[in-house]
Amino acid sequence: MTMRGWLRTISALVVIAGLGAAVPAAAEPKSLPDSVWINPRDIPLDRASHWAPLSRGAAPVDRPAFWSANLCFSLGESLPQSPESASATVSSDESGWTAVEVVAHWPGEAAVTDQYASTVYRSLRGRLDHCFNAIGAQVSVTELTNGHAATVTLPAQGGKQPQYHLYVVQPPGTGTVAELTVTNAITGAAGASWVEADDHQVLRDLAAPICRTAKSTAC
């Protein structure tokens, strides 16, 4: 089988419920190339945070822990495991904010693997419309041509208003879903004020390194 995406060979196969084709699965999570992560200068609040490169703290994971799913879980539904997933977290003591990027990748023929990525993308998007588990949460979603951006604001705790700014993309032809979360809810610092970002540009910056790494002409 000719593999695209990160150009790796996977031998095991697993069938994801609801889809008729098989996708590669790995017994152990594989590391992703450093080139897939967003440039730290392109992460919102960089002027106040001076983000370190996400690749420094990147680690493979068995199952991607998307913040969209953690904040707005759906009972009885779990996201499918991807053969190659990783998460990276950087925190800023200067701003009190944290940036987390999660990347889930299915290697293989793009016509097939894009279906799995699309399933996960649609699930993450749908959960934001039915965010019932976070009592008192305010959810705002902006749908754009290249992905979606969302803000989840939770009730104030100890004089602090927890905010999660989510950016989710599914770059075509890559078999990949990526989510960037910028939040003030992880560190104990009071935190700098949020500065509005160009959602469309952030989504482009999030997708671009994935497209380059996968050498996708469909992006």
Residue pairs with C-beta under 8 A, 6 or more apart in sequence:
1 9
1 108
1 109
2 109
3 9
3 10
3 24
3 107
3 108
4 107
4 108
4 109
4 110
4 113
4 175
4 214
5 105
5 106
5 107
5 108
5 110
5 113
5 174
5 175
5 176
5 214
6 32
6 33
6 84
6 105
6 107
6 213
6 214
7 107
8 30
8 84
8 107
10 24
10 25
10 26
10 83
10 107
10 108
11 24
12 24
12 25
12 26
12 27
13 22
13 23
13 24
13 25
14 22
14 23
14 24
14 25
14 81
15 21
15 22
15 23
16 23
16 80
16 116
16 119
17 80
18 119
19 115
19 116
19 119
21 112
21 115
23 80
23 83
23 106
23 108
23 112
23 113
23 116
24 83
24 106
24 107
24 108
25 81
25 83
26 83
26 84
28 60
29 60
29 61
29 62
29 84
29 85
29 86
30 60
30 83
30 84
31 58
31 60
31 86
32 58
32 60
32 84
32 85
32 86
32 103
32 105
33 213
34 55
34 58
35 209
35 212
35 213
36 103
36 105
36 176
36 178
36 209
36 210
36 213
37 53
37 54
37 55
37 58
37 88
37 101
37 103
37 209
38 54
38 101
38 180
38 205
38 206
38 209
39 205
39 209
40 46
40 51
40 52
40 53
40 54
40 90
40 99
41 51
42 201
42 202
42 205
42 206
43 49
43 51
43 99
43 180
43 182
43 202
44 165
44 182
44 195
44 197
44 202
45 92
45 95
45 97
45 182
45 192
45 194
45 195
45 197
47 195
48 92
48 94
48 95
48 97
48 192
48 195
49 92
49 94
49 95
49 97
49 99
49 192
50 92
50 94
51 90
51 92
51 99
52 90
53 90
54 88
54 89
54 90
54 99
54 101
55 88
56 88
56 90
57 88
57 89
57 90
58 86
58 87
58 88
59 86
59 87
59 88
60 84
60 85
60 86
61 85
61 86
61 87
61 102
62 81
62 85
63 79
63 81
63 85
64 79
64 82
64 85
64 87
64 102
64 103
64 104
64 177
65 87
65 102
66 79
66 102
66 124
66 168
66 179
67 100
67 102
67 164
67 166
67 179
67 181
67 183
68 124
68 125
68 127
68 128
68 150
68 166
68 168
68 179
69 79
69 123
69 124
69 127
71 131
71 133
71 134
71 137
71 152
71 164
72 127
72 128
72 130
72 131
72 132
72 133
72 134
72 139
72 152
73 127
73 133
74 123
74 126
74 127
74 130
77 123
79 120
79 123
79 124
80 116
80 119
80 120
82 104
82 105
82 106
82 116
82 120
83 105
83 106
83 107
84 104
84 105
84 106
84 107
85 102
85 103
85 104
85 105
86 102
86 103
87 100
87 101
87 102
87 103
88 100
88 101
89 98
89 99
89 100
90 98
90 99
91 97
91 98
91 99
91 186
91 187
92 98
92 187
93 187
93 189
94 192
95 189
95 191
95 192
96 184
96 187
96 189
96 190
96 191
96 192
97 182
97 183
97 184
97 187
97 191
97 192
98 182
98 183
98 184
98 185
98 186
98 187
99 180
99 181
99 182
100 180
100 181
100 182
100 183
101 178
101 179
101 180
101 181
101 206
102 178
102 179
102 181
103 176
103 177
103 178
103 210
104 117
104 120
104 176
104 177
104 178
105 174
105 175
105 176
106 113
106 116
106 117
106 175
106 176
107 113
107 175
108 175
110 172
110 173
110 174
110 175
110 216
110 218
112 175
113 175
114 170
114 172
114 173
114 174
114 175
116 175
117 170
117 174
117 175
117 176
117 177
118 170
120 170
120 177
121 168
121 170
121 177
124 168
124 177
124 179
125 141
125 148
125 168
128 139
128 141
128 148
128 150
128 152
128 166
129 141
131 137
131 139
131 152
134 152
134 154
135 155
136 154
136 155
137 152
137 153
137 154
137 155
138 151
138 152
138 153
139 150
139 151
139 152
139 153
140 150
140 151
141 148
141 149
141 150
142 148
142 149
142 150
142 199
144 199
144 200
144 203
145 200
146 169
146 200
146 203
146 204
146 207
147 167
147 168
147 169
147 170
147 203
147 206
147 207
148 167
148 168
148 203
149 165
149 166
149 167
149 168
149 199
149 202
149 203
150 164
150 165
150 166
150 168
151 163
151 164
151 165
151 166
152 163
152 164
152 166
153 161
153 162
153 163
153 164
154 161
154 162
154 163
154 164
154 185
156 162
159 190
160 184
160 190
160 191
161 184
162 183
162 184
162 185
163 183
163 184
163 185
163 194
164 181
164 182
164 183
164 185
165 181
165 182
165 183
165 194
165 197
166 179
166 180
166 181
167 179
167 180
167 181
167 199
167 202
167 203
167 206
168 177
168 178
168 179
168 180
169 177
169 178
169 203
169 206
169 207
169 210
170 176
170 177
170 178
171 178
171 207
171 210
171 211
171 214
171 216
171 219
172 216
172 218
172 219
173 211
173 214
173 216
173 217
173 218
173 219
174 210
174 211
174 214
174 216
174 218
174 219
175 214
176 210
176 214
178 206
178 207
178 210
180 202
180 206
184 191
184 194
207 219
208 219
210 216
210 219
211 219
